[in-house]
Amino acid sequence: MPANESRTTPNELARELGHTDGGRTIRTWLRLHHPRPDTDKYQRWALTSAEANDVLEKFQR
């Protein structure tokens, strides 16, 4: 990841999009469309800008 690339979380995106489930719907979608390695299981999500953009495209109303 480039040093200037910011990371966001599913919870932050959920709030931005008006979701009230704490990012659960977004995390579920991410598991299907942007799976993480097993070593990241139970770790905090930190999305790349590309992943965040995919989420915004999918969930913006």
C-alpha distances in whole Angstrom, upper triangle without the diagonal:
4,6,8,7,9,10,13,15,18,21,20,20,23,24,23,25,28,28,30,28,26,23,25,25,22,21,23,22,19,20,22,20,16,17,15,16,19,18,16,20,21,18,16,15,11,11,8,10,11,13,14,16,17,19,20,22,23,25,25,29
4,5,5,9,11,14,17,20,23,21,21,24,26,24,26,29,29,31,31,28,25,27,28,24,23,26,25,22,23,25,23,19,21,19,20,23,22,20,23,24,21,19,17,14,13,10,11,13,15,16,17,19,20,21,23,25,26,26,30
4,6,8,10,14,17,21,22,20,21,25,25,24,26,29,30,31,31,27,25,28,29,25,24,28,27,23,25,27,25,22,23,21,22,25,23,21,24,24,21,19,18,14,14,12,13,15,17,17,18,21,22,23,25,27,27,28,31
4,6,10,13,16,20,21,19,19,23,23,22,24,27,28,30,29,26,25,27,28,24,24,27,26,23,25,27,25,22,24,22,24,26,25,22,25,26,22,20,18,14,14,11,11,14,16,15,17,19,20,20,23,25,25,25,29
4,7,10,13,16,18,16,16,20,21,19,21,24,25,27,26,23,21,24,24,21,21,24,22,19,22,24,21,18,20,19,21,24,22,20,23,23,20,17,15,11,10,8,7,10,12,12,13,16,17,17,19,21,22,22,26
4,7,10,14,15,13,13,17,17,16,18,21,22,23,23,20,18,21,22,18,18,22,21,18,21,23,21,18,20,18,21,23,22,19,21,21,18,15,13,9,9,7,7,11,12,10,12,15,15,15,18,20,20,20,24
4,7,10,12,10,11,14,15,14,17,19,19,21,20,17,15,18,19,15,15,18,18,15,17,20,18,15,17,15,18,20,19,16,18,18,14,11,9,5,5,6,7,10,10,9,11,14,13,14,17,18,18,19,22
4,7,8,7,7,11,12,11,13,16,16,17,17,14,12,15,16,12,12,16,16,13,16,18,17,15,16,15,18,20,19,16,17,17,14,10,8,6,5,7,8,11,9,7,11,13,11,12,15,16,15,16,20
4,5,5,6,9,10,11,12,14,13,14,13,10,8,11,13,10,9,13,13,11,14,16,16,14,15,14,17,18,18,14,15,14,12,8,6,5,6,9,10,13,10,8,12,13,11,12,16,15,14,16,19
4,5,5,6,9,10,10,12,10,12,10,8,5,8,9,6,6,10,10,9,11,14,14,12,14,14,17,18,19,15,15,14,13,10,7,8,8,11,12,13,10,8,11,12,9,10,14,13,12,13,16
4,5,5,6,9,10,10,9,9,8,5,4,8,10,8,9,12,13,12,14,17,17,16,17,17,20,21,21,17,17,15,14,10,9,10,11,14,15,16,13,11,14,15,12,13,16,15,13,15,17
4,5,5,6,9,10,10,11,11,8,8,11,12,10,11,15,15,14,17,19,19,17,19,19,22,23,23,19,19,18,16,12,11,10,10,13,13,15,13,10,13,14,11,11,15,15,13,14,16
4,5,5,6,9,8,11,11,9,7,11,11,8,10,13,13,12,15,17,16,15,18,18,22,23,23,20,20,19,17,14,11,11,10,12,12,13,11,8,10,11,8,8,11,12,10,10,13
4,5,5,6,5,7,8,6,5,8,8,7,10,12,12,12,15,17,17,17,18,19,23,24,24,21,20,19,18,15,13,14,13,15,15,16,13,11,13,13,9,9,13,12,9,10,12
4,5,5,6,7,9,7,8,11,12,11,13,16,16,16,19,21,20,20,22,22,26,27,27,23,23,21,20,17,15,15,15,17,17,18,16,13,15,16,13,12,15,15,12,12,13
4,6,8,10,12,11,10,14,14,12,15,17,16,17,20,21,20,20,22,23,26,28,28,24,24,23,22,18,16,16,15,16,15,17,15,11,13,14,11,9,13,13,10,9,11
4,6,9,11,11,10,13,11,10,14,16,15,15,19,20,19,19,22,23,26,28,29,25,25,24,23,20,17,17,16,17,16,17,15,12,12,13,10,8,11,11,7,6,8
4,6,9,10,10,13,12,12,15,17,16,18,21,22,21,22,24,25,29,30,30,27,26,25,24,21,19,19,18,21,19,20,18,15,16,17,13,12,14,14,10,9,10
4,6,7,7,9,9,9,12,14,14,15,18,19,19,20,22,23,26,27,28,24,23,22,22,19,17,18,17,20,20,20,18,15,16,16,12,12,15,13,9,10,11
4,6,8,9,10,11,13,14,16,17,19,21,21,22,23,24,27,27,28,25,23,21,21,19,18,19,19,22,22,23,20,18,20,19,16,16,18,17,13,14,15
4,5,6,7,9,10,11,13,15,16,18,19,20,20,21,24,24,25,22,20,18,19,16,16,18,18,21,22,22,19,17,19,19,15,16,19,16,13,15,16
4,6,8,9,9,12,14,14,16,18,19,19,19,19,22,22,23,19,18,16,16,13,13,15,15,19,20,21,17,16,18,18,14,15,19,17,14,16,18
4,6,5,6,9,10,10,12,15,15,15,16,16,20,20,21,17,16,15,14,12,10,12,12,16,17,17,14,12,15,15,11,12,15,14,11,14,16
4,5,5,6,9,10,11,13,14,15,15,16,19,19,20,17,15,14,14,13,12,14,14,18,19,19,15,15,17,16,12,15,17,14,13,16,17
4,6,5,6,9,10,11,12,14,14,16,19,20,22,19,17,16,17,15,13,16,15,18,18,18,14,14,16,14,10,13,14,11,10,13,15
4,5,5,6,9,10,10,11,12,14,17,19,20,17,16,16,16,14,11,13,11,14,15,14,11,10,12,10,7,10,12,9,8,11,14
4,5,5,6,9,10,9,10,11,14,15,16,13,12,12,12,11,8,11,10,14,15,15,11,11,14,12,10,13,15,12,12,15,18
4,5,5,7,9,10,10,12,15,15,18,15,13,14,15,14,12,15,14,17,18,17,13,14,16,14,11,14,16,13,12,16,18
4,5,5,6,8,9,12,16,17,19,16,15,16,17,16,13,15,13,15,16,15,11,12,13,10,8,12,12,9,10,14,16
4,5,5,5,7,9,12,14,16,13,13,14,14,13,10,11,10,12,13,12,8,10,12,9,8,12,13,11,12,15,18
4,6,6,5,7,10,11,14,12,11,12,13,13,11,13,12,14,16,15,11,13,15,13,12,15,16,14,15,18,21
4,6,6,10,12,14,17,15,14,16,17,17,14,16,14,16,18,15,12,14,16,12,12,16,15,13,15,18,21
4,6,10,13,15,18,16,16,18,18,17,14,15,13,14,15,12,9,12,13,9,10,13,13,11,13,17,19
4,6,10,13,15,12,13,15,15,15,11,12,10,11,13,10,7,11,12,9,10,14,14,13,15,18,21
4,7,9,11,10,10,13,13,14,11,13,11,13,15,14,11,14,16,13,13,17,18,16,18,21,24
4,6,8,6,8,11,10,11,9,11,11,12,15,14,12,14,17,15,15,19,20,19,20,23,26
4,5,6,7,11,11,13,12,13,14,15,18,17,15,18,20,19,19,22,24,22,24,27,30
4,5,5,9,10,13,13,15,16,18,21,21,18,20,23,22,21,25,26,25,26,29,32
4,6,8,8,12,12,14,16,17,21,21,19,21,24,23,22,26,27,26,27,30,33
4,6,5,8,8,10,12,14,18,18,16,18,21,20,19,22,24,23,24,27,30
4,5,9,9,12,14,17,20,20,17,19,22,21,20,23,25,23,24,27,30
4,7,9,12,15,18,21,22,18,19,23,22,20,23,26,24,24,27,29
4,6,9,12,15,18,19,17,17,21,21,19,22,24,23,23,26,29
4,6,10,13,16,17,15,15,18,19,17,19,22,21,21,23,26
4,6,10,13,14,11,11,15,15,13,16,18,18,18,20,23
4,7,10,12,9,9,13,14,13,15,18,18,18,19,23
4,6,8,6,6,9,10,10,12,14,15,15,17,20
4,5,5,6,9,10,11,12,14,15,17,18,21
4,5,5,6,9,10,10,12,14,15,16,19
4,5,5,6,9,10,11,12,14,15,19
4,5,5,6,9,10,11,12,14,18
4,5,5,6,9,10,11,12,15
4,5,5,6,9,10,10,14
4,5,5,6,9,10,14
4,5,5,6,8,12
4,5,5,5,9
4,6,6,9
4,6,9
4,6
4
